[in-house]
Structure formats: C-alpha cells, structure tokens
C-alpha cells in the first residue's frame, strides 16, 4: 500500500515538473530541450554513442554557456531530467 502511494505521488510530481518545463519554455512538447535554466538558448550535443560508428544511439544535450547537461536522448526518446 505504501509503495503504491509513493509511486503515485512520484508520477504526479514528474507530470507537474514536465508541465512547468513546457509552460516556461524549457522543453518542447516531445521533451526536446529549448533553453537552459540559466536562460541560454545555445545548446550543443555531447557524449554521443554510435553503433558501428554510423547509427546514433544516445547523446546528451548541454548548455554552451554553463555546461549543464539538460537532457539525455536514447533510442528515439528524450529522458526527463529534473
């Protein structure tokens, strides 16, 4: 019972975080990063991982100004980082 309640609260908090990130223009509707929390919109891809040197499997999106990693893309989807 306690586990189910904790899991429900965790899912609700993630949904709230995603809502506010979208509302304030930090991420797009598909969770693509738009800008950093420092306000900078210049982002770069880093830590790229390829299969056989040709197919992109994973990468991180980083702010060019402060260096903070904003989000992680893997196998076609963005992971939500808080």
MOJO-V825092 format. One record per residue. N is the residue number from 1. RES is the residue in one small letter. PHI is phi in whole degrees, -180 to 180 (NA if undefined). OMEGA is omega in degrees with one decimal (999 if undefined). D_FIRST is the distance of its C-alpha to the first C-alpha in Angstrom with 2 decimals. Layout:
n->N res->RES phi->PHI omega->OMEGA d_first->D_FIRST
n->N res->RES phi->PHI omega->OMEGA d_first->D_FIRST
This chain:
n->1 res->x phi->NA omega->-179.9 d_first->0.00
n->2 res->x phi->-63 omega->-179.8 d_first->3.81
n->3 res->x phi->-64 omega->-179.9 d_first->5.42
n->4 res->x phi->-64 omega->178.5 d_first->5.26
n->5 res->x phi->-66 omega->179.0 d_first->6.35
n->6 res->x phi->-62 omega->179.5 d_first->8.68
n->7 res->x phi->-66 omega->178.0 d_first->9.95
n->8 res->x phi->-65 omega->178.5 d_first->10.73
n->9 res->x phi->-64 omega->179.4 d_first->12.51
n->10 res->x phi->-62 omega->178.6 d_first->14.31
n->11 res->x phi->-63 omega->178.8 d_first->15.55
n->12 res->x phi->-64 omega->-179.9 d_first->16.75
n->13 res->x phi->-64 omega->178.1 d_first->18.58
n->14 res->x phi->-64 omega->178.0 d_first->20.25
n->15 res->x phi->-62 omega->177.9 d_first->21.43
n->16 res->x phi->-65 omega->178.6 d_first->22.86
n->17 res->x phi->-60 omega->-180.0 d_first->24.60
n->18 res->x phi->-63 omega->179.2 d_first->26.10
n->19 res->x phi->-59 omega->-178.4 d_first->27.27
n->20 res->x phi->-71 omega->175.8 d_first->29.07
n->21 res->x phi->-63 omega->176.7 d_first->30.53
n->22 res->x phi->-70 omega->-176.8 d_first->32.01
n->23 res->x phi->-59 omega->-177.2 d_first->33.11
n->24 res->x phi->-92 omega->171.8 d_first->35.07
n->25 res->x phi->79 omega->178.2 d_first->36.56
n->26 res->x phi->-86 omega->177.7 d_first->35.07
n->27 res->x phi->-133 omega->177.7 d_first->33.88
n->28 res->x phi->-86 omega->-178.8 d_first->35.11
n->29 res->x phi->-64 omega->176.5 d_first->33.18
n->30 res->x phi->-99 omega->176.4 d_first->32.75
n->31 res->x phi->74 omega->175.5 d_first->31.59
n->32 res->x phi->-69 omega->179.3 d_first->35.09
n->33 res->x phi->-62 omega->178.7 d_first->35.88
n->34 res->x phi->-110 omega->179.1 d_first->38.66
n->35 res->x phi->-151 omega->-179.9 d_first->39.11
n->36 res->x phi->-87 omega->176.2 d_first->37.93
n->37 res->x phi->-67 omega->176.5 d_first->36.47
n->38 res->x phi->-82 omega->177.6 d_first->39.94
n->39 res->x phi->98 omega->-178.3 d_first->41.38
n->40 res->x phi->-76 omega->178.8 d_first->43.27
n->41 res->x phi->-102 omega->178.1 d_first->43.39
n->42 res->x phi->-87 omega->-177.4 d_first->45.15
n->43 res->x phi->-117 omega->178.8 d_first->42.64
n->44 res->x phi->-139 omega->176.6 d_first->43.35
n->45 res->x phi->-89 omega->178.3 d_first->41.84
n->46 res->x phi->-147 omega->178.5 d_first->41.47
n->47 res->x phi->52 omega->-177.3 d_first->40.08
n->48 res->x phi->-79 omega->179.2 d_first->40.94
n->49 res->x phi->-124 omega->-177.4 d_first->40.21
n->50 res->x phi->-116 omega->172.3 d_first->42.36
n->51 res->x phi->-94 omega->-179.0 d_first->42.54
n->52 res->x phi->56 omega->176.7 d_first->46.10
n->53 res->x phi->76 omega->-174.9 d_first->47.18
n->54 res->x phi->-125 omega->-174.9 d_first->47.03
n->55 res->x phi->-101 omega->-179.9 d_first->43.58
n->56 res->x phi->-72 omega->179.9 d_first->41.34
n->57 res->x phi->-100 omega->-175.8 d_first->37.84
n->58 res->x phi->-148 omega->170.1 d_first->36.31
n->59 res->x phi->-163 omega->177.5 d_first->37.45
n->60 res->x phi->-107 omega->174.6 d_first->36.48
n->61 res->x phi->-110 omega->-173.9 d_first->37.75
n->62 res->x phi->-125 omega->175.2 d_first->39.25
n->63 res->x phi->-75 omega->179.7 d_first->40.98
n->64 res->x phi->-72 omega->-176.6 d_first->44.70
n->65 res->x phi->-79 omega->-174.6 d_first->45.11
n->66 res->x phi->-103 omega->177.6 d_first->42.39
n->67 res->x phi->83 omega->-179.1 d_first->41.26
n->68 res->x phi->-72 omega->174.6 d_first->37.53
n->69 res->x phi->-81 omega->-173.0 d_first->35.68
n->70 res->x phi->-91 omega->-174.3 d_first->34.06
n->71 res->x phi->-160 omega->-178.7 d_first->32.39
n->72 res->x phi->-128 omega->177.2 d_first->32.35
n->73 res->x phi->-108 omega->179.2 d_first->33.49
n->74 res->x phi->-148 omega->172.9 d_first->32.92
n->75 res->x phi->53 omega->173.5 d_first->33.82
n->76 res->x phi->97 omega->-176.0 d_first->34.30
n->77 res->x phi->-136 omega->173.5 d_first->31.38
n->78 res->x phi->-87 omega->174.7 d_first->30.83
n->79 res->x phi->-89 omega->178.8 d_first->27.84
n->80 res->x phi->-83 omega->176.2 d_first->26.40
n->81 res->x phi->-107 omega->-177.4 d_first->27.22
n->82 res->x phi->-109 omega->999 d_first->26.24
